[in-house]
Amino acid sequence: MIQFDNVSKRYPEGHDALQRVSFRIEREDLVFLTGHSGAGKSTLLKLIMCMERASGGQVVVNGQNLNRLRDRRIPYHRRNIGVVFQNHQLLFDRSVYDNVALPLVIAGSPPRETGRRVRAALDKVGLLQKEQRNPIALSGGEQQRVGIARAVVNKPELLLADEPTGNLDPALSAEIMSLFEEFNRVGVTVLIATHNHALIARQPRRVITLHDGRVVQGAAQGSLSG
């Protein structure tokens, strides 16, 4: 599903965010990506989404070599990827329903199909009764669940989460993690970037650790933390 082969990323000012990073994540895996602030986690996720391009090496996602992906094909590549952000990135001038529907509207989904999918996604995260609320009226945990519903409404094969529990207490963090596990059980590949070591410690999952842009642990399939 995801393969990095000696991938490096150097930004124009000369900063090496990633250096010769290699790993493989199989389809239907759930994997944690961790490391100190500035280790390269967000850059790695941006490469998967084609928000950035690798300076060296190859990035392959779902059989597509992203080095060869033309700019006009990037939106189609992203339709197979759901993304959950730490700060939710919700639109507060729109309802919960409209926020979740946005990826489908952009993709040109028919209104009836959009409604069915949005309500199924909201039901999955326990917010079906709040579809007409404004996100600003929701708690932090509820806002994060809206973000997750929006990320999965397109039924993506791959779900990326960038510090999804960073602003949540331990109980809410566990609740959000249970949602990721539920999506993983139905076949979604999940990659979670986090510095929440307590969250990682509770999950017997593979952990890929970055330090100063290099993989220092977990490059091999099946490696666990500790």
C-alpha positions in Angstrom: 0.0 0.0 0.0 2.8 2.5 1.0 6.5 2.0 0.1 9.3 4.5 0.7 12.6 3.5 -1.0 15.6 5.7 0.1 13.4 8.8 0.2 14.9 12.2 1.0 13.2 15.6 1.2 15.3 18.8 1.1 13.5 22.1 1.3 14.7 25.1 -0.7 16.4 26.7 2.3 18.6 23.6 2.6 16.8 21.8 5.5 16.8 18.0 5.1 13.4 17.0 6.5 13.9 13.3 5.5 17.1 11.4 4.7 17.1 8.1 2.9 13.9 6.8 4.5 12.8 3.3 3.6 9.8 1.3 4.9 6.8 -0.6 3.6 3.2 -0.6 5.0 1.0 -3.4 3.7 -2.6 -3.1 2.8 -5.0 -3.2 5.8 -2.2 -2.4 8.3 -2.6 0.0 11.2 0.8 1.7 11.9 2.0 4.4 14.2 4.5 7.0 13.0 6.3 8.7 15.9 9.4 10.9 16.6 10.3 14.2 18.2 8.9 17.5 17.0 10.6 18.3 13.7 11.6 14.6 13.1 9.9 14.6 9.7 6.5 13.1 10.5 4.4 15.8 8.8 6.7 15.9 5.8 6.3 12.2 5.3 2.5 12.5 5.3 2.7 15.4 2.9 4.7 13.2 0.5 2.1 10.5 0.6 -0.6 13.1 -0.2 1.6 14.7 -2.9 1.5 18.0 -1.0 5.3 17.8 -1.4 7.5 15.9 -3.8 10.5 13.8 -2.8 14.0 15.2 -3.5 15.3 11.7 -3.9 14.2 8.1 -3.8 10.8 6.7 -4.7 7.4 7.0 -3.0 4.8 4.4 -4.1 1.2 4.5 -2.9 -1.3 1.9 -3.9 0.9 0.9 -6.8 1.3 4.4 -8.1 4.8 5.8 -8.2 4.3 9.4 -7.0 7.5 10.6 -8.7 5.8 10.0 -12.0 2.3 11.3 -11.0 1.4 14.4 -13.1 0.0 17.4 -11.3 -3.4 17.1 -12.9 -3.7 13.5 -11.5 -3.0 14.6 -7.9 -6.7 15.3 -7.1 -7.7 11.8 -8.2 -4.8 10.3 -6.1 -6.1 12.2 -3.0 -9.7 10.8 -3.4 -8.4 7.5 -2.1 -6.9 9.1 0.9 -8.7 10.3 4.0 -6.8 12.8 6.2 -7.5 13.7 9.9 -5.8 16.8 11.3 -5.0 17.7 14.9 -6.7 21.1 14.6 -9.7 19.6 12.7 -9.7 22.2 9.9 -13.4 22.5 9.9 -15.4 25.3 8.3 -17.3 27.1 11.0 -19.6 28.9 8.6 -21.1 25.6 7.6 -23.0 22.9 9.4 -21.6 19.6 10.5 -23.4 18.0 7.6 -21.9 20.4 5.0 -18.4 19.9 6.5 -18.6 16.1 6.1 -20.2 16.4 2.6 -17.5 18.6 1.2 -15.3 15.9 -0.3 -18.3 14.4 -2.0 -19.5 17.7 -3.4 -16.0 18.4 -4.8 -16.0 14.9 -6.4 -19.4 15.6 -8.0 -21.4 13.0 -6.0 -25.2 13.1 -6.7 -27.1 14.7 -3.8 -29.0 11.5 -2.8 -25.7 9.5 -2.7 -24.1 12.4 -0.8 -26.8 12.4 1.8 -26.6 8.6 2.3 -22.9 8.6 2.7 -22.7 11.7 5.0 -25.3 10.3 7.4 -23.6 6.8 7.4 -20.3 8.5 8.3 -21.9 10.6 11.0 -23.7 7.6 12.4 -20.4 5.8 12.6 -18.8 8.5 14.7 -21.9 9.0 16.8 -22.9 12.4 15.6 -26.0 11.7 13.4 -28.2 13.8 15.7 -26.0 16.8 15.4 -25.7 17.1 11.6 -27.3 20.6 11.5 -25.3 22.0 14.3 -22.4 24.4 13.7 -19.1 22.7 14.5 -18.1 25.6 16.8 -20.9 24.6 19.2 -19.4 21.1 19.6 -16.7 19.9 22.1 -13.2 19.3 21.0 -13.7 15.6 20.9 -16.9 16.0 18.8 -15.1 18.3 16.4 -12.4 15.7 15.9 -15.1 13.1 15.2 -16.5 15.4 12.5 -13.1 15.5 11.0 -12.9 11.7 11.0 -16.3 11.5 9.4 -15.2 13.9 6.7 -12.0 11.8 6.1 -13.9 8.5 5.7 -17.0 9.7 3.8 -15.3 9.0 0.5 -14.6 5.4 1.6 -10.8 5.8 1.2 -8.5 2.9 1.1 -5.9 4.8 3.1 -6.5 7.0 6.2 -3.8 9.3 7.4 -4.0 11.0 10.8 -1.6 13.8 11.9 -1.5 14.1 15.7 -5.3 13.3 15.9 -5.3 13.2 19.7 -2.9 16.1 20.4 -5.5 18.3 22.0 -7.6 15.6 23.7 -7.6 14.1 27.2 -6.7 10.4 27.6 -10.4 9.2 27.6 -11.2 11.1 24.4 -7.9 9.9 22.9 -8.9 6.3 23.5 -12.3 7.0 22.0 -10.8 8.4 18.8 -8.3 5.5 18.6 -11.2 3.0 18.8 -12.7 4.7 15.7 -9.4 4.2 13.8 -9.3 0.6 14.9 -12.9 0.1 13.7 -12.1 1.5 10.2 -9.0 -0.7 10.1 -11.1 -3.8 10.9 -13.2 -3.2 7.7 -10.1 -3.0 5.5 -8.9 0.6 5.7 -5.1 1.0 5.9 -4.3 3.5 8.7 -1.2 5.5 9.4 -1.2 7.6 12.6 1.5 10.2 13.2 1.7 11.0 16.9 4.0 11.8 19.8 1.4 10.4 22.3 3.5 7.6 23.7 0.8 6.5 26.2 -1.5 6.0 23.3 1.1 3.9 21.4 1.9 1.9 24.5 -1.7 0.7 24.8 -1.7 -0.6 21.2 0.2 -3.7 20.1 0.9 -2.2 16.7 3.9 -1.6 14.6 5.7 1.7 15.3 7.9 3.5 12.8 10.1 6.0 14.6 11.8 9.0 13.0 14.8 10.9 14.4 16.2 13.9 12.6 14.6 12.7 9.3 15.8 9.1 9.5 14.0 5.9 10.4 15.6 4.6 13.6 13.0 1.9 14.4 10.2 -0.1 12.7 11.3 0.0 9.1 10.8 -3.8 8.8 7.3 -5.1 8.5 6.1 -6.5 11.9 8.4 -4.4 14.1 6.9 -3.3 17.4 7.8 -0.6 19.7 10.0 -1.2 22.7 
